[in-house]
Amino acid sequence: MVPVSQAEPVIRVALSQDAVQLRIIADRFLRVRWSSGRHSTLDSSVMIRWSSEGIAINERIYREAWGQFPSRDSGLTVELVDTRRDHRLRSWEVSGSVVIHHRERALLVVNHVPLEQYVAGVVAGEIDPTWHSEALKAQAIAARTYVLYKAIQESEHAFDVVASVQDQVYHGRRSINGNVTRAVAATKGIVITYEQRPIYAAYSSTAAGLTEDAYYVWELDLPYLKGVDCPFDEASPRYRWETAVPIETLEHRLRQAGYRIGIVATVTPFSFTPSGRVDRVRILHSEGELIVSGQDLRRAVGYSTIFSTQFTVTRLDRALVLHGKGAGHGVGLCQWGMKEMAELGYRHQAILRYYYPGTQLLPLHRVRLALSD
């Protein structure tokens, strides 16, 4: 986190940690400020690639540790490009500036963006911008709080958060509509706090029952991240689900994740958390036994394959078949529960107090933003 003024910090968002080639586009010429203090003026569209010698821009090598591209009012477009087919992999339209860091084997691409613009990009990326205004406000405050918490933790590193589900889904300026803009403006600078500090404002899509205690996911004993009942999210498309993982795929992904495993014979939930989610899984295989946490199983197999740890094993032959409920880690705010509560007439303040018990909403100027405060 880079302080711009007391009113609004700048957030550093990692768009990519392993870029090999990317394109930056502006409406007019681009300016670059280099780590050496030099400045360059470039065309409005440039191709940037990693080189062992430095940062290559349109095939010219700049032997610099980093280069910063400031934007104008129209912003910048950043496109990650497949080096073999000149095919666009991902893209963002961003405000602020883009900093390209040269690393040993790839480029780190970081968007430096004012806090409130970042929050708008997260609200538009995390939930449907047509949801009820009170849900949008609750999401904006949770997103703002989460990134401030992470920025304090990561202050010595090159970025505060990643622009994906690893932290918060950030779409830049894309998909921001009037509903999002109004929700962010209405909650500007409001932060969820515990003892005047930003809380770890974790949230996920669908709890489908009790929310989870943070201890069982990250071994964090936080008084405001204990399980609460969530009877509000039955409209979620992931309230109930079924998935099938071919046994060969299961074995392959576990090995890719670093587990020594033979031919899988059985997969059985071994222990459960108080909320009813799978805490540990016992896998018998041709070379022995593997006990793995439910969260690590999700991470290895894929979050978009096993949507939560609230599952039962219904069949194991050529595929592992799971029936489950909910989506995400289940800690903190439930987004689909938030949506239903807003539609039932709950204000955003009540929604946040419900999912983060014992917390207080404070304006940014009253929030302690340093570890030593």
VMD Tcl script that draws the C-alpha trace (Angstrom):
set ca {
  {0.00 0.00 0.00}
  {1.39 3.39 -1.03}
  {0.00 6.39 0.89}
  {-1.15 9.15 -1.49}
  {-2.71 11.30 1.17}
  {-4.41 10.71 4.48}
  {-7.68 10.51 2.57}
  {-6.93 7.76 0.07}
  {-4.11 5.21 -0.18}
  {-2.96 3.63 -3.43}
  {-3.36 -0.13 -3.72}
  {-0.85 -2.34 -5.57}
  {-2.66 -5.10 -7.46}
  {-0.68 -7.93 -9.08}
  {-2.32 -8.55 -12.46}
  {0.26 -11.24 -13.27}
  {3.23 -12.66 -11.40}
  {4.61 -14.68 -14.31}
  {4.04 -12.69 -17.49}
  {6.32 -13.49 -20.42}
  {4.73 -11.14 -22.93}
  {2.10 -8.43 -22.69}
  {0.73 -5.44 -24.53}
  {-0.05 -2.01 -23.04}
  {-2.39 0.30 -24.95}
  {-3.28 3.95 -24.33}
  {-5.35 6.46 -26.29}
  {-2.20 8.51 -26.98}
  {1.54 8.06 -26.53}
  {2.87 6.24 -23.46}
  {5.35 7.60 -20.96}
  {7.60 5.39 -18.82}
  {9.51 6.27 -15.67}
  {12.35 3.81 -15.15}
  {13.96 2.58 -11.94}
  {17.14 4.48 -12.90}
  {15.22 7.78 -12.95}
  {15.21 8.01 -16.76}
  {12.02 8.68 -18.75}
  {10.94 7.36 -22.15}
  {8.14 8.31 -24.53}
  {6.68 5.45 -26.58}
  {3.92 4.75 -29.07}
  {0.34 4.36 -27.85}
  {0.59 0.55 -28.13}
  {3.69 -1.40 -27.14}
  {4.61 -5.07 -26.86}
  {6.59 -5.89 -23.75}
  {8.37 -9.18 -23.12}
  {10.71 -10.68 -20.58}
  {14.37 -10.97 -21.55}
  {17.25 -12.30 -19.51}
  {18.91 -8.93 -20.19}
  {16.03 -6.73 -19.05}
  {12.60 -5.50 -20.11}
  {12.13 -5.65 -23.89}
  {9.73 -3.09 -25.39}
  {9.12 -3.48 -29.12}
  {12.35 -5.52 -29.13}
  {14.47 -2.78 -27.56}
  {16.08 -3.92 -24.30}
  {15.87 -1.66 -21.25}
  {18.25 -2.83 -18.54}
  {16.04 -1.67 -15.70}
  {14.60 -3.24 -12.55}
  {11.17 -1.75 -13.27}
  {9.27 0.68 -15.46}
  {6.14 2.62 -14.48}
  {3.49 3.54 -17.07}
  {1.12 6.26 -15.76}
  {-2.37 6.46 -17.25}
  {-4.51 9.41 -18.27}
  {-8.25 9.82 -17.76}
  {-9.00 7.17 -20.38}
  {-6.87 4.62 -18.52}
  {-4.67 1.86 -19.88}
  {-5.46 -1.53 -21.37}
  {-3.19 -4.38 -20.28}
  {-3.26 -7.63 -22.28}
  {-1.37 -10.81 -21.43}
  {-0.34 -12.42 -24.73}
  {0.45 -16.01 -25.67}
  {4.01 -15.86 -27.02}
  {3.41 -18.63 -29.57}
  {0.17 -17.47 -31.20}
  {-0.08 -13.75 -30.36}
  {-3.35 -14.73 -28.67}
  {-4.76 -12.59 -25.85}
  {-4.96 -14.60 -22.63}
  {-6.40 -12.02 -20.22}
  {-6.95 -8.29 -20.25}
  {-7.76 -5.41 -17.90}
  {-8.75 -1.79 -18.40}
  {-7.16 0.07 -15.50}
  {-6.73 3.49 -13.94}
  {-3.69 4.67 -12.01}
  {-0.43 3.29 -13.36}
  {1.06 -0.04 -14.39}
  {4.46 -1.05 -13.07}
  {6.43 -3.78 -14.84}
  {9.03 -5.48 -12.60}
  {11.83 -7.53 -14.14}
  {12.28 -10.82 -12.29}
  {14.53 -13.82 -12.78}
  {12.26 -15.72 -15.19}
  {9.22 -13.53 -15.84}
  {7.65 -10.11 -15.43}
  {5.58 -9.02 -12.46}
  {2.76 -6.72 -13.64}
  {1.28 -4.49 -10.91}
  {-1.52 -1.92 -11.18}
  {-1.09 0.99 -8.74}
  {-4.64 2.28 -8.31}
  {-6.39 4.60 -5.82}
  {-8.29 2.67 -3.16}
  {-11.83 3.63 -4.16}
  {-11.22 2.85 -7.84}
  {-9.84 -0.52 -6.80}
  {-12.94 -1.18 -4.68}
  {-15.23 -0.41 -7.62}
  {-13.26 -2.86 -9.78}
  {-13.66 -5.56 -7.13}
  {-17.40 -5.04 -6.61}
  {-17.92 -5.34 -10.37}
  {-15.73 -8.45 -10.46}
  {-17.02 -10.27 -7.39}
  {-20.82 -9.96 -7.72}
  {-23.48 -9.06 -10.26}
  {-23.60 -5.24 -10.51}
  {-27.40 -5.44 -10.83}
  {-27.80 -6.81 -7.27}
  {-29.63 -4.78 -4.61}
  {-27.89 -1.53 -3.66}
  {-27.49 -2.60 -0.01}
  {-25.68 -5.77 -1.14}
  {-23.39 -3.69 -3.35}
  {-22.62 -1.40 -0.41}
  {-21.84 -4.34 1.89}
  {-19.55 -5.83 -0.77}
  {-17.79 -2.50 -1.26}
  {-17.04 -2.16 2.46}
  {-15.87 -5.79 2.73}
  {-13.62 -5.37 -0.33}
  {-12.15 -2.10 1.01}
  {-11.52 -3.66 4.41}
  {-9.96 -6.81 3.00}
  {-7.45 -4.93 0.86}
  {-6.46 -2.57 3.68}
  {-5.86 -5.57 5.95}
  {-3.71 -7.24 3.26}
  {-1.84 -4.01 2.47}
  {-0.73 -3.75 6.10}
  {0.49 -7.36 6.03}
  {2.27 -7.01 2.67}
  {3.77 -3.53 3.05}
  {7.33 -4.80 2.51}
  {6.48 -6.63 -0.72}
  {5.99 -5.48 -4.32}
  {2.20 -5.85 -4.24}
  {-0.66 -5.94 -1.75}
  {-3.15 -8.29 -3.42}
  {-3.60 -10.48 -6.48}
  {-6.37 -9.70 -8.99}
  {-8.00 -13.13 -8.71}
  {-9.86 -15.44 -6.32}
  {-6.55 -15.85 -4.49}
  {-7.48 -12.48 -2.98}
  {-10.32 -10.58 -4.67}
  {-11.50 -10.74 -8.28}
  {-10.51 -7.36 -9.78}
  {-11.73 -6.38 -13.25}
  {-10.29 -2.89 -13.36}
  {-12.66 -0.38 -14.98}
  {-14.52 -3.03 -16.94}
  {-18.12 -3.81 -15.86}
  {-18.35 -0.84 -13.49}
  {-21.84 0.60 -13.90}
  {-23.78 3.35 -12.17}
  {-24.99 0.98 -9.45}
  {-21.43 0.10 -8.49}
  {-20.24 3.70 -8.65}
  {-23.06 4.84 -6.38}
  {-22.49 2.03 -3.86}
  {-18.77 2.79 -3.62}
  {-19.40 6.53 -3.32}
  {-22.06 6.00 -0.63}
  {-19.62 3.97 1.50}
  {-16.43 5.87 0.65}
  {-13.75 5.30 3.28}
  {-15.92 3.10 5.51}
  {-13.99 0.16 6.99}
  {-14.97 -2.85 9.13}
  {-12.80 -2.75 12.24}
  {-11.98 -4.68 15.37}
  {-10.14 -2.63 17.98}
  {-9.88 0.14 15.35}
  {-7.93 -2.04 12.90}
  {-9.19 -3.36 9.55}
  {-10.43 -6.91 10.00}
  {-9.56 -9.85 7.81}
  {-12.82 -9.39 5.90}
  {-12.98 -12.86 4.35}
  {-16.01 -13.73 2.25}
  {-17.14 -16.44 -0.13}
  {-20.01 -17.21 -2.46}
  {-22.32 -19.60 -0.61}
  {-22.24 -20.89 2.98}
  {-25.20 -23.32 2.66}
  {-25.60 -23.61 6.42}
  {-23.20 -22.38 9.08}
  {-20.32 -20.18 7.99}
  {-16.91 -21.62 8.80}
  {-14.57 -20.71 11.65}
  {-11.36 -19.22 10.18}
  {-9.32 -21.54 12.38}
  {-10.29 -24.57 10.29}
  {-9.23 -22.91 7.03}
  {-6.18 -20.78 7.91}
  {-5.52 -21.63 11.59}
  {-6.50 -18.07 12.52}
  {-8.32 -17.64 15.81}
  {-10.21 -14.41 15.13}
  {-13.23 -13.49 17.30}
  {-15.13 -11.95 14.38}
  {-14.64 -14.97 12.06}
  {-16.51 -17.63 14.00}
  {-19.35 -19.58 12.42}
  {-22.83 -18.04 12.22}
  {-25.98 -19.58 10.80}
  {-26.73 -18.55 7.20}
  {-30.31 -19.39 6.19}
  {-30.35 -16.77 3.42}
  {-28.54 -18.30 0.43}
  {-30.78 -21.07 -0.92}
  {-31.16 -19.19 -4.23}
  {-27.46 -19.64 -4.97}
  {-26.73 -21.80 -8.03}
  {-24.10 -23.57 -5.91}
  {-26.33 -24.22 -2.90}
  {-26.29 -27.91 -3.95}
  {-23.96 -29.47 -6.48}
  {-22.52 -32.71 -7.78}
  {-19.14 -33.25 -9.35}
  {-17.27 -36.20 -10.82}
  {-13.46 -36.40 -10.93}
  {-11.96 -39.21 -13.05}
  {-9.63 -41.30 -10.89}
  {-6.71 -40.73 -13.27}
  {-7.28 -36.98 -13.00}
  {-7.44 -37.18 -9.20}
  {-4.16 -39.11 -9.03}
  {-2.45 -36.79 -11.51}
  {-3.46 -33.59 -9.72}
  {-2.47 -34.92 -6.32}
  {0.97 -35.81 -7.71}
  {1.24 -32.37 -9.30}
  {0.52 -30.90 -5.87}
  {3.51 -32.82 -4.46}
  {1.80 -35.84 -2.89}
  {3.34 -39.31 -3.34}
  {0.40 -41.43 -4.33}
  {-0.22 -44.69 -6.17}
  {-3.49 -46.05 -7.56}
  {-6.38 -44.69 -5.49}
  {-8.59 -47.32 -3.84}
  {-10.81 -45.29 -1.47}
  {-11.49 -41.67 -0.60}
  {-13.25 -41.14 2.75}
  {-13.98 -38.04 4.86}
  {-11.91 -38.63 8.00}
  {-12.93 -35.74 10.27}
  {-15.29 -32.78 10.18}
  {-15.30 -29.19 11.42}
  {-18.06 -28.01 13.78}
  {-19.88 -26.48 10.78}
  {-20.12 -29.91 9.12}
  {-17.44 -29.38 6.50}
  {-14.76 -31.97 5.75}
  {-11.69 -31.18 7.82}
  {-9.51 -34.10 6.67}
  {-9.80 -36.77 3.99}
  {-8.30 -40.28 4.14}
  {-7.11 -41.64 0.78}
  {-6.02 -45.29 0.58}
  {-3.85 -46.07 -2.43}
  {-1.56 -48.78 -3.73}
  {1.47 -47.31 -1.94}
  {-0.15 -46.60 1.42}
  {-2.35 -43.99 3.06}
  {-2.62 -40.25 2.58}
  {-4.37 -37.93 5.04}
  {-4.99 -34.52 3.47}
  {-7.06 -31.55 4.60}
  {-10.30 -30.85 2.79}
  {-8.97 -27.43 1.80}
  {-5.79 -28.96 0.35}
  {-7.84 -31.49 -1.60}
  {-9.84 -28.62 -3.12}
  {-6.64 -26.74 -3.92}
  {-5.08 -29.76 -5.62}
  {-8.09 -30.92 -7.61}
  {-9.35 -27.43 -8.43}
  {-11.65 -24.91 -6.77}
  {-13.93 -24.97 -9.82}
  {-14.24 -28.77 -9.54}
  {-14.76 -29.21 -5.79}
  {-16.75 -26.10 -4.92}
  {-16.50 -26.42 -1.14}
  {-15.44 -28.84 1.61}
  {-19.08 -29.45 2.52}
  {-19.40 -32.73 0.60}
  {-20.04 -36.45 0.83}
  {-18.50 -39.21 -1.31}
  {-21.34 -40.96 -3.12}
  {-19.40 -43.19 -5.50}
  {-15.86 -44.26 -6.33}
  {-15.24 -46.45 -9.38}
  {-13.85 -44.88 -12.53}
  {-14.55 -41.49 -11.02}
  {-14.81 -39.92 -7.59}
  {-18.37 -38.60 -7.35}
  {-19.14 -35.98 -4.71}
  {-22.42 -34.42 -3.63}
  {-21.93 -31.09 -1.95}
  {-23.34 -27.81 -0.72}
  {-22.01 -24.27 -0.89}
  {-19.15 -22.62 -2.73}
  {-15.89 -21.25 -1.38}
  {-14.16 -21.54 1.98}
  {-17.31 -20.44 3.83}
  {-15.55 -18.01 6.19}
  {-17.06 -14.61 6.95}
  {-19.61 -12.93 4.73}
  {-21.72 -15.12 2.44}
  {-22.32 -13.21 -0.80}
  {-25.56 -14.96 -1.73}
  {-26.73 -14.58 1.86}
  {-25.87 -10.88 1.63}
  {-27.99 -10.63 -1.53}
  {-31.03 -12.24 0.11}
  {-30.70 -10.18 3.29}
  {-30.60 -6.98 1.22}
  {-33.74 -8.03 -0.67}
  {-35.46 -8.76 2.67}
  {-34.82 -5.16 3.74}
  {-31.62 -5.42 5.79}
  {-29.29 -2.42 5.51}
  {-25.66 -3.00 4.65}
  {-24.56 -2.14 8.21}
  {-26.76 -4.92 9.65}
  {-25.56 -7.42 7.04}
  {-21.92 -6.78 7.93}
  {-22.55 -6.91 11.68}
  {-24.30 -10.25 11.22}
  {-21.47 -11.95 9.35}
  {-18.64 -10.21 11.26}
  {-19.95 -10.16 14.87}
  {-18.31 -7.80 17.33}
  {-16.96 -5.44 14.66}
  {-17.46 -1.71 14.17}
  {-17.74 0.39 11.00}
  {-15.37 3.38 11.08}
  {-14.31 6.09 8.62}
  {-10.81 5.67 7.26}
  {-9.34 8.58 9.23}
  {-10.18 6.75 12.49}
  {-8.68 3.41 11.40}
  {-5.24 2.28 12.55}
  {-3.36 1.35 9.37}
  {0.05 0.30 10.68}
  {1.18 -2.83 12.51}
  {2.89 -0.70 15.16}
  {-0.13 1.52 15.91}
}
mol new
graphics top color blue
foreach p $ca { graphics top sphere $p radius 0.5 }
foreach p [lrange $ca 0 end-1] q [lrange $ca 1 end] { graphics top cylinder $p $q radius 0.2 }
display resetview
